[in-house]
Protein backbone atom coordinates (compact mmCIF):
# COMPACT_ATOMS: atom_id res chain seq x y z
CA UNK A 1 0.00 0.00 0.00
CA UNK A 2 2.75 2.44 0.94
CA UNK A 3 4.58 1.82 -2.33
CA UNK A 4 1.43 2.73 -4.23
CA UNK A 5 1.06 5.92 -2.22
CA UNK A 6 4.68 6.85 -2.86
CA UNK A 7 4.20 6.32 -6.57
CA UNK A 8 1.09 8.49 -6.62
CA UNK A 9 2.98 11.24 -4.86
CA UNK A 10 5.74 11.18 -7.42
CA UNK A 11 3.24 11.62 -10.23
CA UNK A 12 1.55 14.72 -8.83
CA UNK A 13 2.39 18.32 -9.76
CA UNK A 14 2.39 21.18 -7.27
CA UNK A 15 1.91 24.57 -8.88
CA UNK A 16 -1.27 26.00 -7.34
CA UNK A 17 -2.06 27.66 -4.04
CA UNK A 18 -5.56 28.05 -2.62
CA UNK A 19 -7.41 30.71 -0.71
CA UNK A 20 -8.59 29.73 2.78
CA UNK A 21 -12.22 30.05 1.65
CA UNK A 22 -11.76 28.05 -1.56
CA UNK A 23 -11.69 24.35 -2.23
CA UNK A 24 -8.44 22.39 -2.28
CA UNK A 25 -7.28 21.92 -5.86
CA UNK A 26 -6.46 18.67 -7.63
CA UNK A 27 -5.21 18.13 -11.16
CA UNK A 28 -8.05 17.63 -13.66
CA UNK A 29 -10.71 17.31 -10.94
CA UNK A 30 -13.62 19.71 -10.57
CA UNK A 31 -16.18 20.08 -7.79
CA UNK A 32 -18.31 18.42 -6.75
CA UNK A 33 -15.94 15.44 -6.66
CA UNK A 34 -18.06 12.36 -7.39
CA UNK A 35 -17.37 8.64 -7.47
CA UNK A 36 -19.28 5.36 -7.60
CA UNK A 37 -17.34 2.27 -6.52
CA UNK A 38 -18.29 -1.37 -6.92
CA UNK A 39 -17.85 -2.91 -3.46
CA UNK A 40 -18.27 -6.60 -4.30
CA UNK A 41 -14.61 -7.26 -3.51
CA UNK A 42 -14.99 -5.44 -0.15
CA UNK A 43 -11.61 -3.72 -0.49
CA UNK A 44 -10.29 -1.72 2.45
CA UNK A 45 -9.97 1.52 0.49
CA UNK A 46 -13.24 2.61 -1.09
CA UNK A 47 -12.15 5.97 -2.46
CA UNK A 48 -9.09 8.19 -2.57
CA UNK A 49 -8.17 11.46 -4.16
CA UNK A 50 -4.91 12.13 -5.92
CA UNK A 51 -2.44 14.30 -4.05
CA UNK A 52 -3.57 17.91 -3.92
CA UNK A 53 -1.84 20.76 -5.63
CA UNK A 54 0.44 22.80 -3.43
CA UNK A 55 -1.21 24.66 -0.53
CA UNK A 56 0.95 27.62 0.38
CA UNK A 57 -0.78 29.16 3.39
CA UNK A 58 -0.52 27.82 6.90
CA UNK A 59 -3.46 25.87 8.28
CA UNK A 60 -4.32 23.72 11.27
CA UNK A 61 -7.66 22.23 10.19
CA UNK A 62 -9.04 20.53 7.12
CA UNK A 63 -12.81 20.31 6.63
CA UNK A 64 -15.01 18.74 3.99
CA UNK A 65 -18.68 18.09 3.44
CA UNK A 66 -20.72 16.12 0.96
CA UNK A 67 -22.99 13.10 0.62
CA UNK A 68 -22.54 9.31 0.84
CA UNK A 69 -24.90 6.34 0.63
CA UNK A 70 -23.44 4.31 3.52
CA UNK A 71 -22.27 5.49 6.94
CA UNK A 72 -19.98 2.54 7.71
CA UNK A 73 -16.83 4.32 6.61
CA UNK A 74 -13.84 6.11 8.05
CA UNK A 75 -12.24 9.26 6.65
CA UNK A 76 -8.44 9.44 6.70
CA UNK A 77 -6.15 12.25 5.62
CA UNK A 78 -2.59 11.69 4.45
CA UNK A 79 -0.14 14.57 4.48
CA UNK A 80 3.41 14.96 3.23
CA UNK A 81 6.40 16.18 5.17
CA UNK A 82 7.17 19.92 4.81
CA UNK A 83 10.28 19.04 2.78
CA UNK A 84 8.38 16.97 0.23
CA UNK A 85 9.46 17.60 -3.37
CA UNK A 86 7.41 15.94 -6.10
CA UNK A 87 10.45 15.76 -8.37
CA UNK A 88 12.42 13.69 -5.83
CA UNK A 89 10.45 10.63 -4.81
CA UNK A 90 12.91 9.73 -2.03
CA UNK A 91 11.67 12.78 -0.11
CA UNK A 92 8.19 11.28 0.13
CA UNK A 93 6.74 10.80 3.60
CA UNK A 94 3.19 10.36 4.82
CA UNK A 95 1.58 11.12 8.14
CA UNK A 96 -2.06 10.11 8.50
CA UNK A 97 -4.97 11.50 10.51
CA UNK A 98 -8.38 9.98 11.25
CA UNK A 99 -11.19 12.47 10.83
CA UNK A 100 -14.00 13.30 13.23
CA UNK A 101 -17.13 12.90 11.12
CA UNK A 102 -20.88 13.21 11.34
CA UNK A 103 -23.15 11.48 8.81
CA UNK A 104 -26.84 12.40 8.70
CA UNK A 105 -29.62 9.87 7.92
CA UNK A 106 -29.97 11.38 4.42
CA UNK A 107 -26.26 10.80 3.72
CA UNK A 108 -25.09 14.38 4.18
CA UNK A 109 -21.78 14.36 6.03
CA UNK A 110 -19.08 16.63 7.32
CA UNK A 111 -15.56 15.79 8.47
CA UNK A 112 -12.84 17.72 10.23
CA UNK A 113 -9.15 16.94 10.69
CA UNK A 114 -7.06 18.86 13.21
CA UNK A 115 -3.52 19.10 11.83
CA UNK A 116 -0.54 19.44 14.17
CA UNK A 117 2.22 19.25 11.54
CA UNK A 118 3.23 21.61 8.77
CA UNK A 119 2.34 20.32 5.33
CA UNK A 120 1.57 21.55 1.82
CA UNK A 121 -0.04 18.51 0.17
CA UNK A 122 -3.08 16.46 1.16
CA UNK A 123 -4.72 13.22 0.13
CA UNK A 124 -8.15 12.02 1.28
CA UNK A 125 -8.83 8.31 1.75
CA UNK A 126 -12.20 6.72 2.58
CA UNK A 127 -11.85 3.36 4.33
CA UNK A 128 -14.38 0.53 4.39
CA UNK A 129 -15.65 -0.15 7.92
CA UNK A 130 -18.38 -2.65 7.07
CA UNK A 131 -20.44 -1.04 4.34
CA UNK A 132 -23.70 -2.70 3.36
CA UNK A 133 -24.24 -1.37 -0.18
CA UNK A 134 -23.02 -3.05 -3.39
CA UNK A 135 -22.03 0.31 -4.87
CA UNK A 136 -20.55 2.98 -2.67
CA UNK A 137 -21.36 6.52 -3.80
CA UNK A 138 -19.64 9.66 -2.57
CA UNK A 139 -19.98 13.30 -3.55
CA UNK A 140 -17.71 15.98 -2.05
CA UNK A 141 -19.07 19.52 -2.29
CA UNK A 142 -16.46 21.31 -0.23
CA UNK A 143 -12.90 20.46 0.83
CA UNK A 144 -11.05 23.32 2.51
CA UNK A 145 -8.13 24.21 4.76
CA UNK A 146 -8.63 26.60 7.67
CA UNK A 147 -6.49 28.33 10.24
CA UNK A 148 -8.74 28.08 13.29
CA UNK A 149 -8.09 30.72 15.93
CA UNK A 150 -8.72 30.22 19.62
CA UNK A 151 -10.88 33.32 19.40
CA UNK A 152 -13.61 32.12 17.11
CA UNK A 153 -14.00 34.06 13.86
CA UNK A 154 -11.55 36.63 15.21
CA UNK A 155 -14.51 38.67 16.44
CA UNK A 156 -14.74 41.07 19.37
CA UNK A 157 -17.32 39.44 21.59
CA UNK A 158 -20.19 41.12 23.40
CA UNK A 159 -21.95 39.87 26.52
CA UNK A 160 -25.25 39.15 24.72
CA UNK A 161 -25.77 35.81 22.95
CA UNK A 162 -29.52 36.21 22.36
CA UNK A 163 -30.82 36.23 18.79
CA UNK A 164 -34.06 38.17 19.19
CA UNK A 165 -32.30 41.43 19.99
CA UNK A 166 -30.66 41.42 16.55
CA UNK A 167 -33.32 39.84 14.33
CA UNK A 168 -35.82 41.53 12.05
CA UNK A 169 -39.04 42.61 13.72
CA UNK A 170 -42.43 41.12 13.07
CA UNK A 171 -43.55 43.79 10.61
CA UNK A 172 -41.79 42.38 7.55
CA UNK A 173 -43.96 42.20 4.38
CA UNK A 174 -43.00 38.64 3.41
CA UNK A 175 -42.92 35.16 4.91
CA UNK A 176 -39.67 34.58 6.80
CA UNK A 177 -39.01 31.15 8.26
CA UNK A 178 -37.56 32.04 11.63
CA UNK A 179 -34.75 30.28 13.45
CA UNK A 180 -37.08 28.63 15.92
CA UNK A 181 -39.19 27.24 13.05
CA UNK A 182 -36.24 25.36 11.54
CA UNK A 183 -34.97 24.50 15.02
CA UNK A 184 -31.71 26.42 14.87
CA UNK A 185 -29.11 25.81 17.56
CA UNK A 186 -28.15 28.85 19.64
CA UNK A 187 -24.85 30.60 18.95
CA UNK A 188 -21.91 29.03 20.73
CA UNK A 189 -20.80 32.39 22.11
CA UNK A 190 -21.58 36.09 21.78
CA UNK A 191 -22.34 37.93 18.55
CA UNK A 192 -20.76 41.16 17.35
CA UNK A 193 -23.38 43.78 16.40
CA UNK A 194 -23.11 45.69 13.13
CA UNK A 195 -25.17 47.98 10.91
CA UNK A 196 -25.89 46.60 7.41
CA UNK A 197 -24.63 48.81 4.60
CA UNK A 198 -24.06 46.20 1.87
CA UNK A 199 -25.38 42.84 0.64
CA UNK A 200 -23.47 39.87 -0.78
CA UNK A 201 -25.16 37.07 -2.74
CA UNK A 202 -23.84 33.49 -2.46
CA UNK A 203 -24.77 29.94 -3.33
CA UNK A 204 -24.22 27.04 -0.96
CA UNK A 205 -22.60 25.04 -3.82
CA UNK A 206 -24.02 21.90 -2.27
CA UNK A 207 -27.27 19.93 -2.04
CA UNK A 208 -30.25 21.17 -4.09
CA UNK A 209 -33.39 20.55 -1.99
CA UNK A 210 -36.65 19.88 -3.80
CA UNK A 211 -39.05 19.89 -0.83
CA UNK A 212 -39.57 22.03 2.25
CA UNK A 213 -38.48 19.17 4.53
CA UNK A 214 -35.26 18.75 2.52
CA UNK A 215 -34.60 22.47 2.89
CA UNK A 216 -35.05 22.26 6.66
CA UNK A 217 -32.62 19.32 6.82
CA UNK A 218 -30.13 21.20 4.65
CA UNK A 219 -30.09 24.40 6.69
CA UNK A 220 -29.74 22.36 9.89
CA UNK A 221 -26.80 20.53 8.30
CA UNK A 222 -25.17 23.81 7.19
CA UNK A 223 -25.40 25.27 10.69
CA UNK A 224 -23.97 22.09 12.22
CA UNK A 225 -21.10 22.10 9.71
CA UNK A 226 -20.34 25.77 10.30
CA UNK A 227 -20.44 25.49 14.09
CA UNK A 228 -18.80 22.13 14.68
CA UNK A 229 -16.45 21.63 11.74
CA UNK A 230 -15.42 25.21 10.95
CA UNK A 231 -15.95 26.29 14.57
CA UNK A 232 -17.89 29.43 13.73
CA UNK A 233 -20.24 30.72 16.41
CA UNK A 234 -23.30 30.23 14.20
CA UNK A 235 -24.37 29.59 10.62
CA UNK A 236 -22.38 31.96 8.43
CA UNK A 237 -25.21 33.41 6.29
CA UNK A 238 -27.91 35.83 7.41
CA UNK A 239 -30.51 34.47 5.01
CA UNK A 240 -30.88 31.33 2.89
CA UNK A 241 -33.35 30.82 0.03
CA UNK A 242 -34.35 27.44 -1.37
CA UNK A 243 -35.55 26.49 -4.89
CA UNK A 244 -39.17 26.74 -3.68
CA UNK A 245 -38.65 30.40 -2.84
CA UNK A 246 -38.70 29.91 0.94
CA UNK A 247 -36.67 32.52 2.80
CA UNK A 248 -34.95 31.24 5.95
CA UNK A 249 -33.52 33.37 8.73
CA UNK A 250 -29.90 32.41 9.37
CA UNK A 251 -27.66 34.43 11.64
CA UNK A 252 -29.51 37.54 12.87
CA UNK A 253 -29.13 40.35 10.36
CA UNK A 254 -27.89 42.90 12.90
CA UNK A 255 -24.75 40.92 13.78
CA UNK A 256 -21.55 40.16 11.88
CA UNK A 257 -21.77 37.02 9.74
CA UNK A 258 -19.12 34.69 8.31
CA UNK A 259 -19.51 34.59 4.53
CA UNK A 260 -16.85 36.84 2.91
CA UNK A 261 -13.30 36.53 4.22
CA UNK A 262 -12.19 39.82 5.76
CA UNK A 263 -15.33 41.69 4.64
CA UNK A 264 -18.09 40.50 6.94
CA UNK A 265 -18.68 43.60 9.05
CA UNK A 266 -21.78 45.55 7.94
CA UNK A 267 -22.29 42.97 5.18
CA UNK A 268 -25.52 40.93 4.87
CA UNK A 269 -24.98 37.44 3.43
CA UNK A 270 -27.77 35.88 1.34
CA UNK A 271 -27.11 32.33 0.14
CA UNK A 272 -29.12 30.34 -2.39
CA UNK A 273 -29.36 26.60 -1.68
CA UNK A 274 -27.86 24.54 -4.49
CA UNK A 275 -25.00 24.72 -6.97
CA UNK A 276 -25.33 27.17 -9.86
CA UNK A 277 -21.93 26.77 -11.45
CA UNK A 278 -20.55 24.37 -14.11
CA UNK A 279 -20.53 21.43 -14.24
CA UNK A 280 -23.59 21.19 -11.96
CA UNK A 281 -25.83 24.08 -13.11
CA UNK A 282 -28.88 23.55 -10.89
CA UNK A 283 -32.08 25.26 -12.04
CA UNK A 284 -32.47 28.79 -10.69
CA UNK A 285 -36.23 28.90 -10.30
CA UNK A 286 -38.37 31.99 -10.80
CA UNK A 287 -39.63 31.55 -7.24
CA UNK A 288 -36.07 31.85 -5.99
CA UNK A 289 -35.41 34.94 -8.11
CA UNK A 290 -38.62 36.57 -6.88
CA UNK A 291 -37.65 35.88 -3.27
CA UNK A 292 -34.16 37.32 -3.80
CA UNK A 293 -35.73 40.50 -5.19
CA UNK A 294 -38.29 40.68 -2.36
CA UNK A 295 -35.65 40.23 0.33
CA UNK A 296 -33.12 42.67 -1.11
CA UNK A 297 -35.83 45.27 -1.74
CA UNK A 298 -36.84 45.07 1.91
CA UNK A 299 -33.24 45.25 3.16
CA UNK A 300 -32.56 48.16 0.82
CA UNK A 301 -35.48 50.13 2.23
CA UNK A 302 -34.87 49.11 5.84
CA UNK A 303 -31.15 49.93 5.91
CA UNK A 304 -30.87 52.43 3.06
CA UNK A 305 -28.47 50.21 1.08
CA UNK A 306 -27.51 51.72 -2.30
CA UNK A 307 -27.49 49.79 -5.56
CA UNK A 308 -23.69 49.80 -5.84
CA UNK A 309 -23.43 47.99 -2.49
CA UNK A 310 -25.10 44.79 -3.72
CA UNK A 311 -22.46 42.24 -4.75
CA UNK A 312 -21.90 38.71 -5.89
CA UNK A 313 -19.36 36.95 -3.68
CA UNK A 314 -16.83 36.84 -6.52
CA UNK A 315 -16.85 40.66 -6.61
CA UNK A 316 -15.24 40.67 -3.16
CA UNK A 317 -12.89 37.68 -3.24
CA UNK A 318 -11.22 34.96 -5.33
CA UNK A 319 -14.14 32.55 -5.77
CA UNK A 320 -16.65 31.27 -8.34
CA UNK A 321 -19.48 31.93 -5.87
CA UNK A 322 -22.40 32.53 -6.42
CA UNK A 323 -21.93 30.52 -9.60
CA UNK A 324 -22.19 31.69 -13.20
CA UNK A 325 -25.97 31.23 -13.34
CA UNK A 326 -26.79 33.42 -10.34
CA UNK A 327 -24.03 35.92 -11.08
CA UNK A 328 -25.40 36.52 -14.57
CA UNK A 329 -28.79 37.36 -13.02
CA UNK A 330 -27.51 39.92 -10.51
CA UNK A 331 -27.82 42.97 -12.85
CA UNK A 332 -31.43 41.98 -13.58
CA UNK A 333 -32.12 41.46 -9.88
CA UNK A 334 -30.64 44.84 -8.98
CA UNK A 335 -32.63 46.59 -11.67
CA UNK A 336 -35.82 45.00 -10.35
CA UNK A 337 -35.01 46.11 -6.81
CA UNK A 338 -33.88 49.61 -7.65
CA UNK A 339 -36.67 50.63 -10.02
CA UNK A 340 -36.17 54.19 -11.21
CA UNK A 341 -39.30 56.30 -11.54
CA UNK A 342 -40.25 56.52 -15.22
CA UNK A 343 -41.73 59.94 -16.12
CA UNK A 344 -45.03 60.02 -17.92
CA UNK A 345 -45.88 62.90 -20.22
CA UNK A 346 -49.26 64.48 -19.67
CA UNK A 347 -51.18 66.60 -22.12
CA UNK A 348 -52.18 69.64 -20.06
CA UNK A 349 -55.67 70.78 -20.99
CA UNK A 350 -55.13 74.50 -20.34
CA UNK A 351 -56.61 77.14 -22.61
CA UNK A 352 -54.17 79.83 -21.56
CA UNK A 353 -51.25 79.18 -23.95
CA UNK A 354 -48.68 81.22 -22.02
CA UNK A 355 -49.54 79.53 -18.74
CA UNK A 356 -49.44 76.12 -20.38
CA UNK A 357 -45.94 76.70 -21.87
CA UNK A 358 -44.68 78.08 -18.58
CA UNK A 359 -45.84 74.96 -16.71
CA UNK A 360 -44.35 72.64 -19.33
CA UNK A 361 -40.98 74.37 -19.13
CA UNK A 362 -40.94 74.05 -15.35
CA UNK A 363 -41.50 70.30 -15.50
CA UNK A 364 -38.40 68.09 -15.73
CA UNK A 365 -39.57 65.24 -17.98
Secondary structure, 3 states (H helix, E strand, C coil): CHHHHHHHHHHCCCCCCCCCCCCCCECCECCCEEEEEECCCCCCEEEECCCCCCCCCCCCEEEEEEEECCCCEEEEEEEECCCCCCCCHHHCCEEEEECEEEECCCCEEEEEEECCCCCCCEEEEEEECCCCCCEEEEEEEEEEEECCCCCHHHCCCCCCCCCHHHCCCCCCCCCEECCCCCCCCCCCCCCCECCCCEEEEEECCCCCCCCHHHHHHHHHHHHHHHHHCCCCCCCCCCEEECCCCCEEECCCCCECCCCCCCCCCCEEEEEECCCCCCCCCCCCCHHHHHHHHHHHHHHHHHHCCCHHHEEEHHHCCCCCCCHHHHHHHHHHHHHHHCCCCCCCCCCCCCCCHHHHHHHHHHCCC
